[in-house]
Amino acid sequence: MNTLPVKLPDVGEGVTQAELVEWHVDVGDLVREDDVIAAVMTDKATVEIPSLYDGRIAERTGEIGDILAIGTDLVRIETDAVGAEDPAAQQAATASVETSITAEEPVVSEPALAPTTTAHTATRPPRAENAPVLAAPFVRARARRAGVDLRRVPGSGPAGRIKDSDLDAFLAQGPAAQTSRRGKRQGTEDIKVVGLRRKIAERMSLANARIAHITVVEEIDVTALEDLRGKLNETRGEKPKLTVLPLVSAALCRALADHPEMNAHYDDGAGIVHRHAPVHIGIATMTEAGLTVPVLRHAEALGLFDTAREIARLSDAARNGTAGREDLAGSTITITSLGPLGAIATTPIINHPEVAILGVNKMEIRPHWDGTQFVPRKKMNLSASFDHRVIDGWDAAVFVQKMKTLLETPALIFVEG
């Protein structure tokens, strides 16, 4: 019987370290060759590390959130296999490791921190009604069969992921613990910020520390816009259904033609504003791991239904983890929307190094005075934040008024010149 290591392999050119974000095994577990033992995150990707041998886990190195150097022994495995502790051989053996690219420039409107805990408690408050629940499909299936609301199950996995053992522990507490929503709560939960959540925190700290934000909020009458959207959807045939985002994207491209200063990056170290001709719109998208920003490339060249199709593709790819690096980097301006759960107004944080971000807020019926009486109109507020170091308040207000005019008179979106 030998005890052989599985080392943290070289997971990318120029990468010297990675963050440990998930353990798939415990000491004493039996594993087979190619079973996933851990996941690590770099600035570019989340990488699953497989076992190189059949055997039993004898040792593990590090805790969730630790930064490990390339070549560190992740685990040591008691095995009948005969092998040399050869980093080159291990690198070759892990060359086919699966990766899923994470957002390099996340924008947060309403982040949901998912807890990591090592103890189960029946008195933990339930998750919010629409909070994401992280669990594998077979755990969800077990919960459905048992009639368990997974929002009430505390997860001990990374980012609060609910494991099979968490569901076992919850079920073992009996029906009273599973159904009771009353009683005193005890204890304090320590939440370690790791993985994508930590990347988001770093990006937000950078944006808040280096960008002087100014936010302009304007009410928009979208009755005509919604009428147009409804008519287009009625006759769309096999084309994708239009949401409000493709129309906002089209209006944004039209407004940027007159206000190119908004479609820019500010290199504050060099003191240079880079104005971009193409419009690459970041679309803030909520996923189970956190908010990511897939990029709608060359939005200025897309029609409405092409835009709708591409937004749907990017959102699906971001949520299921199949988005490529080219889908998640290079935005020149960002749109963020909380959808029907949105508030009356928000103050979006700019996606550094961009200089502007557009926040789409909740749409609702509001009374409107037409000069003789109050009439119902569909309205929403538009929140736009700007980098006040390079965008003056006057220019910000003029740009928002341009967006208001286009959205309230949508025919103008399609008028050239």
HELIX and SHEET records of a PDB file:
HELIX    1   1 PRO A   87  ALA A   93  1                                   7    
HELIX    2   2 PRO A  137  ALA A  146  1                                  10    
HELIX    3   3 LEU A  150  ARG A  152  5                                   3    
HELIX    4   4 PRO A  158  GLY A  160  5                                   3    
HELIX    5   5 ASP A  164  ALA A  172  1                                   9    
HELIX    6   6 PRO A  175  THR A  179  1                                   5    
HELIX    7   7 GLY A  195  ARG A  210  1                                  16    
HELIX    8   8 THR A  223  GLU A  234  1                                  12    
HELIX    9   9 VAL A  244  ASP A  258  1                                  15    
HELIX   10  10 PRO A  260  MET A  262  5                                   3    
HELIX   11  11 ALA A  299  ALA A  301  5                                   3    
HELIX   12  12 LEU A  304  ASN A  320  1                                  17    
HELIX   13  13 ARG A  325  ASP A  327  5                                   3    
HELIX   14  14 GLY A  339  LEU A  341  5                                   3    
HELIX   15  15 GLY A  393  GLU A  408  1                                  16    
HELIX   16  16 PRO A  410  PHE A  414  5                                   5    
SHEET    1   A 4 ASN A   2  LYS A   7  0                                        
SHEET    2   A 4 ASP A  73  THR A  79 -1                                        
SHEET    3   A 4 GLY A  55  ARG A  60 -1                                        
SHEET    4   A 4 LEU A  30  VAL A  31 -1                                        
SHEET    1   B 5 ILE A  67  ALA A  69  0                                        
SHEET    2   B 5 GLN A  17  TRP A  23 -1                                        
SHEET    3   B 5 VAL A  36  MET A  41 -1                                        
SHEET    4   B 5 ALA A  45  PRO A  50 -1                                        
SHEET    5   B 5 THR A  99  ILE A 101 -1                                        
SHEET    1   C 6 HIS A 213  ASP A 221  0                                        
SHEET    2   C 6 PHE A 374  ASP A 387 -1                                        
SHEET    3   C 6 ALA A 356  VAL A 360 -1                                        
SHEET    4   C 6 ILE A 333  SER A 337  1                                        
SHEET    5   C 6 ILE A 281  ILE A 283  1                                        
SHEET    6   C 6 VAL A 295  LEU A 296 -1                                        
SHEET    1   D 3 HIS A 213  ASP A 221  0                                        
SHEET    2   D 3 PHE A 374  ASP A 387 -1                                        
SHEET    3   D 3 GLU A 364  TRP A 369 -1                                        
SHEET    1   E 2 ALA A 264  ASP A 267  0                                        
SHEET    2   E 2 ILE A 272  ARG A 275 -1                                        
SHEET    1   F 2 THR A 285  THR A 287  0                                        
SHEET    2   F 2 GLY A 290  THR A 292 -1                                        
END                                                                             
